[in-house]
Amino acid sequence: MSYTKLNVAELIEKSEAELQELLKNKKMELFETRMKLKTMQLQDTSLVSKIRKDIARIKTAMRQKRGN
């Protein structure tokens, strides 16, 4: 499984609906990754923190779009 970091500039260009969908997908990916970690099926344990950082990037881009 290859991981690619989300680019903040690209996130800001996306619409609110696209960001919501991306956030939903990342949260589901985080859940699945945590389950793999608990069942000892995950090779790259740093993947959990990388996904959490992606979620934070998405939320930051959403706040910037709203102007808060």
PDB file of N, CA, C and O in Angstrom:
ATOM      1  N   MET A   1       0.842  -1.176   0.000  1.00  0.00           N
ATOM      2  CA  MET A   1       0.000   0.000   0.000  1.00  0.00           C
ATOM      3  C   MET A   1       0.881   1.231   0.000  1.00  0.00           C
ATOM      4  O   MET A   1       1.705   1.419   0.896  1.00  0.00           O
ATOM      5  N   SER A   2       0.708   2.057  -0.993  1.00  0.00           N
ATOM      6  CA  SER A   2       1.510   3.253  -1.122  1.00  0.00           C
ATOM      7  C   SER A   2       0.756   4.455  -0.560  1.00  0.00           C
ATOM      8  O   SER A   2      -0.438   4.624  -0.805  1.00  0.00           O
ATOM      9  N   TYR A   3       1.464   5.279   0.191  1.00  0.00           N
ATOM     10  CA  TYR A   3       0.841   6.450   0.800  1.00  0.00           C
ATOM     11  C   TYR A   3       1.357   7.704   0.126  1.00  0.00           C
ATOM     12  O   TYR A   3       2.562   7.860  -0.073  1.00  0.00           O
ATOM     13  N   THR A   4       0.436   8.610  -0.229  1.00  0.00           N
ATOM     14  CA  THR A   4       0.829   9.903  -0.770  1.00  0.00           C
ATOM     15  C   THR A   4       0.223  11.000   0.085  1.00  0.00           C
ATOM     16  O   THR A   4      -0.974  10.991   0.373  1.00  0.00           O
ATOM     17  N   LYS A   5       1.050  11.934   0.481  1.00  0.00           N
ATOM     18  CA  LYS A   5       0.633  13.038   1.343  1.00  0.00           C
ATOM     19  C   LYS A   5      -0.250  13.999   0.548  1.00  0.00           C
ATOM     20  O   LYS A   5       0.000  14.267  -0.627  1.00  0.00           O
ATOM     21  N   LEU A   6      -1.284  14.508   1.209  1.00  0.00           N
ATOM     22  CA  LEU A   6      -2.170  15.467   0.566  1.00  0.00           C
ATOM     23  C   LEU A   6      -1.486  16.828   0.474  1.00  0.00           C
ATOM     24  O   LEU A   6      -0.792  17.249   1.399  1.00  0.00           O
ATOM     25  N   ASN A   7      -1.687  17.502  -0.642  1.00  0.00           N
ATOM     26  CA  ASN A   7      -1.104  18.811  -0.863  1.00  0.00           C
ATOM     27  C   ASN A   7      -2.107  19.879  -0.411  1.00  0.00           C
ATOM     28  O   ASN A   7      -3.258  19.865  -0.847  1.00  0.00           O
ATOM     29  N   VAL A   8      -1.687  20.789   0.445  1.00  0.00           N
ATOM     30  CA  VAL A   8      -2.578  21.802   1.005  1.00  0.00           C
ATOM     31  C   VAL A   8      -3.124  22.718  -0.078  1.00  0.00           C
ATOM     32  O   VAL A   8      -4.303  23.072  -0.042  1.00  0.00           O
ATOM     33  N   ALA A   9      -2.305  23.109  -1.032  1.00  0.00           N
ATOM     34  CA  ALA A   9      -2.752  24.000  -2.107  1.00  0.00           C
ATOM     35  C   ALA A   9      -3.873  23.357  -2.925  1.00  0.00           C
ATOM     36  O   ALA A   9      -4.818  24.034  -3.328  1.00  0.00           O
ATOM     37  N   GLU A  10      -3.764  22.063  -3.164  1.00  0.00           N
ATOM     38  CA  GLU A  10      -4.809  21.358  -3.910  1.00  0.00           C
ATOM     39  C   GLU A  10      -6.090  21.254  -3.086  1.00  0.00           C
ATOM     40  O   GLU A  10      -7.191  21.321  -3.634  1.00  0.00           O
ATOM     41  N   LEU A  11      -5.951  21.092  -1.784  1.00  0.00           N
ATOM     42  CA  LEU A  11      -7.126  20.979  -0.916  1.00  0.00           C
ATOM     43  C   LEU A  11      -7.928  22.283  -0.901  1.00  0.00           C
ATOM     44  O   LEU A  11      -9.159  22.259  -0.920  1.00  0.00           O
ATOM     45  N   ILE A  12      -7.239  23.399  -0.869  1.00  0.00           N
ATOM     46  CA  ILE A  12      -7.915  24.695  -0.815  1.00  0.00           C
ATOM     47  C   ILE A  12      -8.715  24.946  -2.091  1.00  0.00           C
ATOM     48  O   ILE A  12      -9.744  25.621  -2.056  1.00  0.00           O
ATOM     49  N   GLU A  13      -8.249  24.409  -3.212  1.00  0.00           N
ATOM     50  CA  GLU A  13      -8.939  24.590  -4.489  1.00  0.00           C
ATOM     51  C   GLU A  13     -10.206  23.747  -4.608  1.00  0.00           C
ATOM     52  O   GLU A  13     -11.060  24.038  -5.446  1.00  0.00           O
ATOM     53  N   LYS A  14     -10.341  22.721  -3.793  1.00  0.00           N
ATOM     54  CA  LYS A  14     -11.509  21.836  -3.879  1.00  0.00           C
ATOM     55  C   LYS A  14     -12.737  22.502  -3.276  1.00  0.00           C
ATOM     56  O   LYS A  14     -12.629  23.409  -2.450  1.00  0.00           O
ATOM     57  N   SER A  15     -13.907  22.037  -3.703  1.00  0.00           N
ATOM     58  CA  SER A  15     -15.164  22.579  -3.171  1.00  0.00           C
ATOM     59  C   SER A  15     -15.439  21.992  -1.788  1.00  0.00           C
ATOM     60  O   SER A  15     -14.803  21.024  -1.369  1.00  0.00           O
ATOM     61  N   GLU A  16     -16.396  22.594  -1.092  1.00  0.00           N
ATOM     62  CA  GLU A  16     -16.770  22.137   0.251  1.00  0.00           C
ATOM     63  C   GLU A  16     -17.268  20.687   0.212  1.00  0.00           C
ATOM     64  O   GLU A  16     -16.929  19.891   1.088  1.00  0.00           O
ATOM     65  N   ALA A  17     -18.061  20.349  -0.792  1.00  0.00           N
ATOM     66  CA  ALA A  17     -18.589  18.991  -0.913  1.00  0.00           C
ATOM     67  C   ALA A  17     -17.472  17.973  -1.149  1.00  0.00           C
ATOM     68  O   ALA A  17     -17.491  16.879  -0.585  1.00  0.00           O
ATOM     69  N   GLU A  18     -16.506  18.339  -1.979  1.00  0.00           N
ATOM     70  CA  GLU A  18     -15.374  17.440  -2.233  1.00  0.00           C
ATOM     71  C   GLU A  18     -14.558  17.229  -0.961  1.00  0.00           C
ATOM     72  O   GLU A  18     -14.100  16.119  -0.691  1.00  0.00           O
ATOM     73  N   LEU A  19     -14.377  18.288  -0.183  1.00  0.00           N
ATOM     74  CA  LEU A  19     -13.630  18.172   1.060  1.00  0.00           C
ATOM     75  C   LEU A  19     -14.374  17.304   2.064  1.00  0.00           C
ATOM     76  O   LEU A  19     -13.759  16.519   2.786  1.00  0.00           O
ATOM     77  N   GLN A  20     -15.701  17.443   2.113  1.00  0.00           N
ATOM     78  CA  GLN A  20     -16.500  16.616   3.017  1.00  0.00           C
ATOM     79  C   GLN A  20     -16.354  15.133   2.660  1.00  0.00           C
ATOM     80  O   GLN A  20     -16.180  14.287   3.536  1.00  0.00           O
ATOM     81  N   GLU A  21     -16.428  14.838   1.374  1.00  0.00           N
ATOM     82  CA  GLU A  21     -16.305  13.453   0.904  1.00  0.00           C
ATOM     83  C   GLU A  21     -14.905  12.906   1.187  1.00  0.00           C
ATOM     84  O   GLU A  21     -14.756  11.759   1.607  1.00  0.00           O
ATOM     85  N   LEU A  22     -13.894  13.723   0.958  1.00  0.00           N
ATOM     86  CA  LEU A  22     -12.516  13.313   1.222  1.00  0.00           C
ATOM     87  C   LEU A  22     -12.304  13.066   2.714  1.00  0.00           C
ATOM     88  O   LEU A  22     -11.621  12.117   3.099  1.00  0.00           O
ATOM     89  N   LEU A  23     -12.889  13.917   3.549  1.00  0.00           N
ATOM     90  CA  LEU A  23     -12.793  13.751   4.999  1.00  0.00           C
ATOM     91  C   LEU A  23     -13.448  12.447   5.440  1.00  0.00           C
ATOM     92  O   LEU A  23     -12.907  11.720   6.274  1.00  0.00           O
ATOM     93  N   LYS A  24     -14.606  12.162   4.878  1.00  0.00           N
ATOM     94  CA  LYS A  24     -15.320  10.924   5.205  1.00  0.00           C
ATOM     95  C   LYS A  24     -14.473   9.705   4.820  1.00  0.00           C
ATOM     96  O   LYS A  24     -14.370   8.746   5.585  1.00  0.00           O
ATOM     97  N   ASN A  25     -13.874   9.752   3.638  1.00  0.00           N
ATOM     98  CA  ASN A  25     -13.039   8.634   3.176  1.00  0.00           C
ATOM     99  C   ASN A  25     -11.800   8.448   4.048  1.00  0.00           C
ATOM    100  O   ASN A  25     -11.410   7.320   4.349  1.00  0.00           O
ATOM    101  N   LYS A  26     -11.183   9.561   4.454  1.00  0.00           N
ATOM    102  CA  LYS A  26      -9.981   9.479   5.292  1.00  0.00           C
ATOM    103  C   LYS A  26     -10.315   8.939   6.680  1.00  0.00           C
ATOM    104  O   LYS A  26      -9.528   8.190   7.259  1.00  0.00           O
ATOM    105  N   LYS A  27     -11.480   9.314   7.217  1.00  0.00           N
ATOM    106  CA  LYS A  27     -11.877   8.794   8.523  1.00  0.00           C
ATOM    107  C   LYS A  27     -12.117   7.290   8.455  1.00  0.00           C
ATOM    108  O   LYS A  27     -11.768   6.561   9.382  1.00  0.00           O
ATOM    109  N   MET A  28     -12.710   6.829   7.361  1.00  0.00           N
ATOM    110  CA  MET A  28     -12.932   5.400   7.181  1.00  0.00           C
ATOM    111  C   MET A  28     -11.597   4.677   7.013  1.00  0.00           C
ATOM    112  O   MET A  28     -11.403   3.589   7.557  1.00  0.00           O
ATOM    113  N   GLU A  29     -10.678   5.282   6.262  1.00  0.00           N
ATOM    114  CA  GLU A  29      -9.350   4.702   6.083  1.00  0.00           C
ATOM    115  C   GLU A  29      -8.618   4.621   7.424  1.00  0.00           C
ATOM    116  O   GLU A  29      -7.920   3.643   7.689  1.00  0.00           O
ATOM    117  N   LEU A  30      -8.773   5.644   8.271  1.00  0.00           N
ATOM    118  CA  LEU A  30      -8.157   5.630   9.591  1.00  0.00           C
ATOM    119  C   LEU A  30      -8.719   4.500  10.442  1.00  0.00           C
ATOM    120  O   LEU A  30      -7.973   3.809  11.135  1.00  0.00           O
ATOM    121  N   PHE A  31     -10.033   4.313  10.389  1.00  0.00           N
ATOM    122  CA  PHE A  31     -10.665   3.229  11.137  1.00  0.00           C
ATOM    123  C   PHE A  31     -10.122   1.874  10.699  1.00  0.00           C
ATOM    124  O   PHE A  31      -9.756   1.043  11.530  1.00  0.00           O
ATOM    125  N   GLU A  32     -10.074   1.659   9.384  1.00  0.00           N
ATOM    126  CA  GLU A  32      -9.575   0.386   8.861  1.00  0.00           C
ATOM    127  C   GLU A  32      -8.108   0.161   9.224  1.00  0.00           C
ATOM    128  O   GLU A  32      -7.702  -0.957   9.542  1.00  0.00           O
ATOM    129  N   THR A  33      -7.326   1.225   9.174  1.00  0.00           N
ATOM    130  CA  THR A  33      -5.908   1.117   9.506  1.00  0.00           C
ATOM    131  C   THR A  33      -5.719   0.779  10.975  1.00  0.00           C
ATOM    132  O   THR A  33      -4.849  -0.019  11.323  1.00  0.00           O
ATOM    133  N   ARG A  34      -6.529   1.382  11.840  1.00  0.00           N
ATOM    134  CA  ARG A  34      -6.444   1.073  13.270  1.00  0.00           C
ATOM    135  C   ARG A  34      -6.832  -0.377  13.541  1.00  0.00           C
ATOM    136  O   ARG A  34      -6.235  -1.032  14.396  1.00  0.00           O
ATOM    137  N   MET A  35      -7.825  -0.877  12.819  1.00  0.00           N
ATOM    138  CA  MET A  35      -8.209  -2.278  12.997  1.00  0.00           C
ATOM    139  C   MET A  35      -7.073  -3.205  12.569  1.00  0.00           C
ATOM    140  O   MET A  35      -6.801  -4.205  13.233  1.00  0.00           O
ATOM    141  N   LYS A  36      -6.416  -2.874  11.464  1.00  0.00           N
ATOM    142  CA  LYS A  36      -5.281  -3.678  11.014  1.00  0.00           C
ATOM    143  C   LYS A  36      -4.146  -3.620  12.030  1.00  0.00           C
ATOM    144  O   LYS A  36      -3.457  -4.615  12.255  1.00  0.00           O
ATOM    145  N   LEU A  37      -3.956  -2.459  12.640  1.00  0.00           N
ATOM    146  CA  LEU A  37      -2.911  -2.313  13.650  1.00  0.00           C
ATOM    147  C   LEU A  37      -3.193  -3.206  14.858  1.00  0.00           C
ATOM    148  O   LEU A  37      -2.289  -3.861  15.378  1.00  0.00           O
ATOM    149  N   LYS A  38      -4.442  -3.229  15.299  1.00  0.00           N
ATOM    150  CA  LYS A  38      -4.810  -4.027  16.468  1.00  0.00           C
ATOM    151  C   LYS A  38      -4.754  -5.530  16.204  1.00  0.00           C
ATOM    152  O   LYS A  38      -4.492  -6.316  17.114  1.00  0.00           O
ATOM    153  N   THR A  39      -4.999  -5.925  14.955  1.00  0.00           N
ATOM    154  CA  THR A  39      -4.968  -7.352  14.623  1.00  0.00           C
ATOM    155  C   THR A  39      -3.608  -7.784  14.073  1.00  0.00           C
ATOM    156  O   THR A  39      -3.463  -8.881  13.534  1.00  0.00           O
ATOM    157  N   MET A  40      -2.615  -6.904  14.218  1.00  0.00           N
ATOM    158  CA  MET A  40      -1.235  -7.196  13.807  1.00  0.00           C
ATOM    159  C   MET A  40      -1.100  -7.466  12.311  1.00  0.00           C
ATOM    160  O   MET A  40      -0.253  -8.263  11.907  1.00  0.00           O
ATOM    161  N   GLN A  41      -1.911  -6.824  11.489  1.00  0.00           N
ATOM    162  CA  GLN A  41      -1.829  -6.998  10.043  1.00  0.00           C
ATOM    163  C   GLN A  41      -1.175  -5.810   9.346  1.00  0.00           C
ATOM    164  O   GLN A  41      -0.981  -5.830   8.130  1.00  0.00           O
ATOM    165  N   LEU A  42      -0.835  -4.779  10.113  1.00  0.00           N
ATOM    166  CA  LEU A  42      -0.289  -3.557   9.542  1.00  0.00           C
ATOM    167  C   LEU A  42       1.236  -3.583   9.598  1.00  0.00           C
ATOM    168  O   LEU A  42       1.824  -3.777  10.662  1.00  0.00           O
ATOM    169  N   GLN A  43       1.866  -3.385   8.449  1.00  0.00           N
ATOM    170  CA  GLN A  43       3.324  -3.380   8.390  1.00  0.00           C
ATOM    171  C   GLN A  43       3.891  -2.007   8.751  1.00  0.00           C
ATOM    172  O   GLN A  43       4.849  -1.910   9.518  1.00  0.00           O
ATOM    173  N   ASP A  44       3.298  -0.946   8.199  1.00  0.00           N
ATOM    174  CA  ASP A  44       3.778   0.425   8.403  1.00  0.00           C
ATOM    175  C   ASP A  44       2.950   1.091   9.503  1.00  0.00           C
ATOM    176  O   ASP A  44       1.863   1.605   9.237  1.00  0.00           O
ATOM    177  N   THR A  45       3.453   1.083  10.720  1.00  0.00           N
ATOM    178  CA  THR A  45       2.686   1.615  11.843  1.00  0.00           C
ATOM    179  C   THR A  45       2.594   3.138  11.823  1.00  0.00           C
ATOM    180  O   THR A  45       1.739   3.708  12.502  1.00  0.00           O
ATOM    181  N   SER A  46       3.447   3.799  11.068  1.00  0.00           N
ATOM    182  CA  SER A  46       3.391   5.262  10.980  1.00  0.00           C
ATOM    183  C   SER A  46       2.228   5.730  10.114  1.00  0.00           C
ATOM    184  O   SER A  46       1.938   6.925  10.054  1.00  0.00           O
ATOM    185  N   LEU A  47       1.573   4.812   9.455  1.00  0.00           N
ATOM    186  CA  LEU A  47       0.452   5.150   8.580  1.00  0.00           C
ATOM    187  C   LEU A  47      -0.700   5.787   9.359  1.00  0.00           C
ATOM    188  O   LEU A  47      -1.395   6.653   8.828  1.00  0.00           O
ATOM    189  N   VAL A  48      -0.907   5.377  10.594  1.00  0.00           N
ATOM    190  CA  VAL A  48      -1.985   5.932  11.415  1.00  0.00           C
ATOM    191  C   VAL A  48      -1.772   7.425  11.622  1.00  0.00           C
ATOM    192  O   VAL A  48      -2.701   8.212  11.440  1.00  0.00           O
ATOM    193  N   SER A  49      -0.576   7.822  11.997  1.00  0.00           N
ATOM    194  CA  SER A  49      -0.311   9.243  12.229  1.00  0.00           C
ATOM    195  C   SER A  49      -0.339  10.043  10.931  1.00  0.00           C
ATOM    196  O   SER A  49      -0.732  11.209  10.934  1.00  0.00           O
ATOM    197  N   LYS A  50       0.071   9.434   9.829  1.00  0.00           N
ATOM    198  CA  LYS A  50       0.030  10.130   8.544  1.00  0.00           C
ATOM    199  C   LYS A  50      -1.411  10.427   8.134  1.00  0.00           C
ATOM    200  O   LYS A  50      -1.703  11.513   7.634  1.00  0.00           O
ATOM    201  N   ILE A  51      -2.302   9.475   8.341  1.00  0.00           N
ATOM    202  CA  ILE A  51      -3.712   9.672   7.997  1.00  0.00           C
ATOM    203  C   ILE A  51      -4.333  10.729   8.905  1.00  0.00           C
ATOM    204  O   ILE A  51      -5.129  11.552   8.452  1.00  0.00           O
ATOM    205  N   ARG A  52      -3.969  10.707  10.186  1.00  0.00           N
ATOM    206  CA  ARG A  52      -4.483  11.715  11.119  1.00  0.00           C
ATOM    207  C   ARG A  52      -4.056  13.120  10.693  1.00  0.00           C
ATOM    208  O   ARG A  52      -4.834  14.067  10.803  1.00  0.00           O
ATOM    209  N   LYS A  53      -2.828  13.254  10.210  1.00  0.00           N
ATOM    210  CA  LYS A  53      -2.347  14.552   9.735  1.00  0.00           C
ATOM    211  C   LYS A  53      -3.088  14.985   8.483  1.00  0.00           C
ATOM    212  O   LYS A  53      -3.366  16.171   8.304  1.00  0.00           O
ATOM    213  N   ASP A  54      -3.413  14.026   7.605  1.00  0.00           N
ATOM    214  CA  ASP A  54      -4.206  14.343   6.416  1.00  0.00           C
ATOM    215  C   ASP A  54      -5.584  14.865   6.815  1.00  0.00           C
ATOM    216  O   ASP A  54      -6.082  15.822   6.223  1.00  0.00           O
ATOM    217  N   ILE A  55      -6.197  14.239   7.813  1.00  0.00           N
ATOM    218  CA  ILE A  55      -7.508  14.685   8.291  1.00  0.00           C
ATOM    219  C   ILE A  55      -7.407  16.112   8.815  1.00  0.00           C
ATOM    220  O   ILE A  55      -8.296  16.926   8.568  1.00  0.00           O
ATOM    221  N   ALA A  56      -6.338  16.418   9.531  1.00  0.00           N
ATOM    222  CA  ALA A  56      -6.138  17.775  10.040  1.00  0.00           C
ATOM    223  C   ALA A  56      -5.958  18.765   8.893  1.00  0.00           C
ATOM    224  O   ALA A  56      -6.458  19.887   8.967  1.00  0.00           O
ATOM    225  N   ARG A  57      -5.250  18.367   7.832  1.00  0.00           N
ATOM    226  CA  ARG A  57      -5.073  19.240   6.668  1.00  0.00           C
ATOM    227  C   ARG A  57      -6.416  19.539   5.992  1.00  0.00           C
ATOM    228  O   ARG A  57      -6.679  20.670   5.583  1.00  0.00           O
ATOM    229  N   ILE A  58      -7.252  18.514   5.883  1.00  0.00           N
ATOM    230  CA  ILE A  58      -8.569  18.690   5.265  1.00  0.00           C
ATOM    231  C   ILE A  58      -9.412  19.637   6.102  1.00  0.00           C
ATOM    232  O   ILE A  58     -10.048  20.540   5.559  1.00  0.00           O
ATOM    233  N   LYS A  59      -9.428  19.443   7.422  1.00  0.00           N
ATOM    234  CA  LYS A  59     -10.213  20.303   8.301  1.00  0.00           C
ATOM    235  C   LYS A  59      -9.711  21.745   8.254  1.00  0.00           C
ATOM    236  O   LYS A  59     -10.510  22.681   8.292  1.00  0.00           O
ATOM    237  N   THR A  60      -8.403  21.926   8.171  1.00  0.00           N
ATOM    238  CA  THR A  60      -7.824  23.275   8.062  1.00  0.00           C
ATOM    239  C   THR A  60      -8.263  23.947   6.769  1.00  0.00           C
ATOM    240  O   THR A  60      -8.621  25.124   6.770  1.00  0.00           O
ATOM    241  N   ALA A  61      -8.238  23.208   5.671  1.00  0.00           N
ATOM    242  CA  ALA A  61      -8.669  23.765   4.388  1.00  0.00           C
ATOM    243  C   ALA A  61     -10.148  24.142   4.428  1.00  0.00           C
ATOM    244  O   ALA A  61     -10.547  25.148   3.842  1.00  0.00           O
ATOM    245  N   MET A  62     -10.963  23.339   5.117  1.00  0.00           N
ATOM    246  CA  MET A  62     -12.383  23.635   5.233  1.00  0.00           C
ATOM    247  C   MET A  62     -12.587  24.917   6.051  1.00  0.00           C
ATOM    248  O   MET A  62     -13.435  25.740   5.705  1.00  0.00           O
ATOM    249  N   ARG A  63     -11.829  25.088   7.116  1.00  0.00           N
ATOM    250  CA  ARG A  63     -11.949  26.303   7.935  1.00  0.00           C
ATOM    251  C   ARG A  63     -11.497  27.531   7.148  1.00  0.00           C
ATOM    252  O   ARG A  63     -12.099  28.597   7.275  1.00  0.00           O
ATOM    253  N   GLN A  64     -10.457  27.398   6.346  1.00  0.00           N
ATOM    254  CA  GLN A  64      -9.969  28.520   5.545  1.00  0.00           C
ATOM    255  C   GLN A  64     -11.006  28.932   4.510  1.00  0.00           C
ATOM    256  O   GLN A  64     -11.158  30.118   4.219  1.00  0.00           O
ATOM    257  N   LYS A  65     -11.715  27.963   3.957  1.00  0.00           N
ATOM    258  CA  LYS A  65     -12.758  28.281   2.977  1.00  0.00           C
ATOM    259  C   LYS A  65     -13.901  29.061   3.620  1.00  0.00           C
ATOM    260  O   LYS A  65     -14.468  29.966   3.008  1.00  0.00           O
ATOM    261  N   ARG A  66     -14.238  28.696   4.872  1.00  0.00           N
ATOM    262  CA  ARG A  66     -15.327  29.383   5.567  1.00  0.00           C
ATOM    263  C   ARG A  66     -14.903  30.761   6.055  1.00  0.00           C
ATOM    264  O   ARG A  66     -15.750  31.611   6.331  1.00  0.00           O
ATOM    265  N   GLY A  67     -13.595  30.986   6.161  1.00  0.00           N
ATOM    266  CA  GLY A  67     -13.106  32.275   6.616  1.00  0.00           C
ATOM    267  C   GLY A  67     -12.991  32.390   8.120  1.00  0.00           C
ATOM    268  O   GLY A  67     -12.878  33.496   8.648  1.00  0.00           O
ATOM    269  N   ASN A  68     -13.018  31.270   8.816  1.00  0.00           N
ATOM    270  CA  ASN A  68     -12.887  31.299  10.283  1.00  0.00           C
ATOM    271  C   ASN A  68     -11.476  30.997  10.703  1.00  0.00           C
ATOM    272  O   ASN A  68     -11.178  30.977  11.897  1.00  0.00           O
TER     273      ASN A  68
END
